[in-house]
Amino acid sequence: MRTRDHDPPPMAIVPRLLARRLLRVASVERGELALARAAAAPAGLSVVLAAHDEERRLEGALAHLDGLAEEIVVVDAESSDCTAEIAGRFTDRVIATTNKPMLEINKNIAIDAASRRWVLVLDPDERLSPALARQIRAVVERDDEHISGYWMPRRNYILGRWIRTMGMYPGSQLRLVRRGEGRFDEREHHLPMQVRGPVGYLSGDLVHLSDATVAEILAKRTRYAEFAAAQMHARGTPFRAHRLLVDPARSFVTQYLLLGGWLEGAPGLLYAGLSAYGALLRHARLWELERGRRARR
């Protein structure tokens, strides 16, 4: 058999094929192990939460789970308030860990600690609507081994208003999974849980009581901007002055005009404006990081 200069020799292909075969076998084995762990787990529902300084929200989140979950797991990330104490009133599964930049890491710690066959991941500012609670209970009781997870719509309340526009509703979230079948990406914020296998859809709303004050929105936007700028800096993304204008303007026009934020009254205007501020802050912080790197040379 003749080969061209840029083709690998025939024998060089063998290790590649073998490596690919081994990777496929390892992937299958991991999947079978996850299924075995799920099958071995006791029937029922584990609800897991990751929290940091959530004393104001956590009690309501845990109290409304009464009668739904066989197990509650709370991962407390170095809270300085009464978060751990409040969690301890509802469960003996309180896990202490560090407050990591990526909340998804602590969510995965909580998922790994769950012992029941189905796992529901919640945030402290989220609540289950009665319809969603009934549907989740039905899923757990039916225990369909052919379904690995379920999406559910999320209803976001911002500054006291249910925001139906701005791309926020239904804002579906994948939060209910079979044990061993789902995890969060630990490199990016706000990505859906990665689930192995088929998924289904529930119609009941997950209620998100987020951003009750302007101060909360500002704090969150600042935190996200800091993290995004650090990631851009680490990747070597250069600062571009024009993006101080372009990105905030694009953010505001998209959310307020194109996605219907103008229909939401003052909350829509404020949220769109503060989101634009977050875009500005992201590139301003990147400029600072880049200037600091140059000064150290």
C-alpha positions in Angstrom: 0.0 0.0 0.0 1.4 3.4 -1.0 1.3 6.3 1.4 1.7 10.0 0.7 4.3 12.0 2.6 1.8 13.6 4.8 0.0 10.4 5.7 1.1 8.5 8.8 2.7 5.1 8.2 0.2 2.2 8.6 1.8 1.0 11.8 1.5 4.5 13.3 -2.3 4.3 13.1 -2.4 1.2 15.3 -1.6 3.0 18.6 -4.2 5.7 17.8 -6.9 3.2 17.1 -6.0 1.3 20.3 -6.0 4.5 22.3 -9.5 5.4 21.0 -10.7 1.9 21.7 -9.4 2.1 25.3 -11.1 5.6 25.7 -14.4 4.2 24.5 -14.1 1.2 26.9 -13.3 3.5 29.8 -16.2 5.7 29.0 -18.6 2.7 28.9 -17.1 1.4 32.1 -17.7 4.8 33.8 -21.3 4.8 32.5 -21.9 1.3 33.8 -20.4 2.2 37.1 -22.6 5.2 37.5 -25.7 3.1 36.6 -24.6 0.5 39.2 -24.2 3.2 41.9 -27.6 4.6 41.0 -29.2 1.1 41.1 -27.5 0.3 44.4 -28.7 3.6 46.0 -31.8 3.4 48.2 -35.0 4.6 46.5 -36.1 8.1 47.2 -35.0 11.7 46.7 -32.0 13.6 47.9 -32.2 17.4 47.8 -28.8 19.1 47.7 -27.8 22.7 48.1 -24.5 24.7 48.2 -24.6 27.8 50.4 -22.5 30.7 51.5 -23.8 33.3 53.9 -27.4 32.4 53.1 -29.1 32.7 56.5 -31.8 35.0 55.1 -32.9 32.5 52.5 -31.9 29.0 53.6 -34.5 28.4 56.2 -37.3 29.0 53.8 -35.7 26.8 51.2 -35.3 23.9 53.6 -38.6 24.2 55.4 -40.6 24.0 52.1 -39.1 20.6 51.4 -40.8 18.9 54.3 -42.5 15.7 53.2 -40.8 15.7 49.8 -37.2 14.6 50.4 -35.9 11.5 52.1 -32.5 13.3 52.5 -31.2 16.8 52.5 -27.5 17.6 51.9 -26.1 21.2 52.5 -22.6 22.1 51.6 -21.6 25.2 53.6 -18.8 27.3 52.1 -17.1 29.1 55.0 -20.2 31.1 55.9 -19.7 33.8 58.4 -23.4 34.0 59.4 -25.7 31.3 60.8 -26.0 29.3 57.5 -24.5 26.1 59.0 -26.6 26.4 62.2 -29.8 26.8 60.2 -28.9 23.9 58.0 -28.3 21.7 61.0 -31.9 22.2 62.2 -33.2 20.4 59.1 -30.5 17.8 58.4 -27.5 16.1 59.8 -25.8 16.1 56.4 -24.0 19.4 56.6 -20.7 19.4 54.9 -18.1 22.2 55.5 -15.8 23.2 52.7 -14.0 26.3 51.3 -15.7 29.2 49.5 -14.6 28.5 46.0 -14.8 31.0 43.1 -16.8 28.4 41.1 -20.0 27.6 43.0 -20.4 24.6 40.7 -17.6 22.8 42.4 -19.5 22.9 45.7 -22.6 21.8 44.0 -20.8 18.8 42.7 -19.6 18.0 46.2 -23.2 18.0 47.3 -24.3 15.8 44.4 -21.5 13.3 45.2 -22.6 13.2 48.9 -26.2 12.3 48.0 -27.2 8.8 48.8 -30.7 8.4 47.3 -31.5 7.2 43.8 -32.8 10.6 42.6 -31.0 14.0 43.2 -32.6 17.4 43.1 -30.2 20.4 43.0 -31.5 23.7 44.4 -30.2 27.1 45.3 -31.1 28.7 48.6 -33.2 31.3 46.7 -35.2 28.8 44.9 -38.6 27.2 45.8 -40.7 24.4 44.2 -44.1 25.4 43.0 -46.8 22.9 44.3 -47.2 21.6 40.7 -43.5 20.9 40.4 -43.3 19.3 43.8 -46.0 16.8 42.8 -44.3 16.1 39.5 -41.0 15.4 41.2 -42.6 13.1 43.7 -44.2 11.2 40.8 -40.9 10.9 39.0 -39.3 9.5 42.1 -42.1 7.0 42.7 -42.1 5.9 39.1 -38.3 5.5 39.0 -38.0 5.1 35.3 -34.5 3.7 34.7 -34.6 4.8 31.1 -34.6 8.5 32.0 -31.4 10.2 33.4 -32.7 13.6 34.2 -35.5 16.2 33.9 -35.7 19.8 32.8 -38.0 22.2 34.5 -39.1 25.9 33.7 -37.8 28.5 36.1 -39.8 31.6 37.0 -37.4 34.5 37.9 -38.5 37.2 40.3 -36.3 40.4 40.1 -37.0 43.4 42.2 -40.2 41.8 43.3 -41.6 41.2 39.8 -41.9 38.0 37.8 -39.9 38.8 34.7 -41.6 37.0 31.7 -39.5 38.7 29.0 -35.7 39.4 28.6 -35.2 35.7 27.8 -35.9 34.7 31.4 -39.0 32.6 31.0 -39.2 29.7 30.8 -35.5 29.7 31.4 -35.5 25.9 31.8 -33.1 24.3 34.2 -31.9 20.7 34.4 -31.9 20.0 38.1 -33.4 16.5 38.7 -31.1 13.6 37.9 -30.6 10.0 38.7 -27.7 9.6 41.1 -24.4 9.2 39.3 -25.8 10.6 36.0 -25.3 14.3 36.2 -22.6 16.9 37.2 -21.9 20.6 36.6 -19.1 22.0 34.5 -16.5 23.4 37.0 -14.9 25.8 34.5 -17.9 28.1 33.5 -20.7 29.7 35.4 -24.4 29.0 34.7 -24.0 26.1 32.3 -26.7 23.5 32.5 -25.9 20.3 34.4 -24.3 17.7 32.1 -26.4 14.5 32.1 -25.5 11.2 30.7 -28.5 9.6 28.9 -32.1 10.6 27.9 -33.9 13.5 29.7 -37.5 14.4 30.2 -39.4 17.6 30.8 -41.6 18.7 33.8 -44.1 21.6 33.4 -44.2 22.8 37.0 -42.2 26.0 37.7 -39.1 26.3 39.8 -39.5 29.7 41.5 -36.3 31.8 41.7 -36.6 34.6 44.3 -33.5 36.4 43.0 -32.2 39.9 43.2 -34.7 41.4 45.6 -32.7 44.7 45.8 -30.6 46.9 43.6 -27.7 46.2 45.9 -28.0 42.5 45.4 -27.9 42.9 41.6 -24.9 45.2 41.8 -23.0 42.7 44.1 -23.8 39.8 41.8 -22.8 41.7 38.6 -19.6 42.8 40.2 -18.7 39.2 41.3 -19.5 37.9 37.8 -17.5 40.6 36.1 -14.5 39.9 38.4 -14.6 36.2 37.6 -15.1 36.8 33.8 -12.2 39.3 33.6 -9.9 36.9 35.5 -10.8 34.1 33.0 -10.2 36.4 30.0 -6.9 37.5 31.4 -5.8 33.9 32.1 -6.6 33.0 28.5 -4.6 35.9 27.2 -7.6 37.8 25.8 -6.4 41.4 25.1 -8.1 44.5 26.3 -9.9 46.5 23.6 -11.0 50.0 24.5 -13.9 50.0 22.1 -15.5 47.2 24.0 -16.0 49.5 27.0 -18.7 51.1 24.9 -19.8 48.4 22.5 -20.5 45.5 25.0 -22.5 47.6 27.5 -24.6 49.1 24.7 -25.2 45.7 23.1 -26.2 44.3 26.5 -28.7 47.0 27.2 -30.2 47.1 23.7 -30.6 43.3 23.6 -32.2 43.0 27.0 -34.3 46.1 27.2 -35.4 46.6 23.5 -35.0 43.3 21.6 -36.0 40.9 24.4 -38.8 43.1 25.7 -37.4 44.4 29.0 -39.4 47.6 28.3 -42.6 45.6 29.1 -41.4 45.0 32.7 -41.6 48.6 33.9 -38.9 49.9 36.3 -37.5 46.4 37.2 -36.9 45.7 33.5 -35.1 49.1 33.0 -33.0 48.7 36.1 -32.0 45.2 35.4 -31.0 45.9 31.8 -29.0 49.0 33.0 -27.2 47.1 35.7 -26.4 44.3 33.3 -24.9 46.8 31.0 -22.9 48.1 34.0 -21.6 44.5 34.5 -20.4 44.3 30.9 -18.6 47.6 31.4 -17.0 46.5 34.6 -15.8 43.2 33.0 -13.7 45.1 30.5 -12.6 47.7 32.9 -11.3 45.0 35.2 -9.5 43.3 32.3 -7.8 46.6 31.6 -6.6 46.8 35.2 -5.3 43.2 35.1 -3.5 43.8 31.8 -1.9 47.0 33.1 -0.8 45.3 36.2 0.9 42.5 34.2 2.7 45.1 32.1 3.9 47.0 35.2 5.5 43.8 36.6 7.6 43.2 33.5 
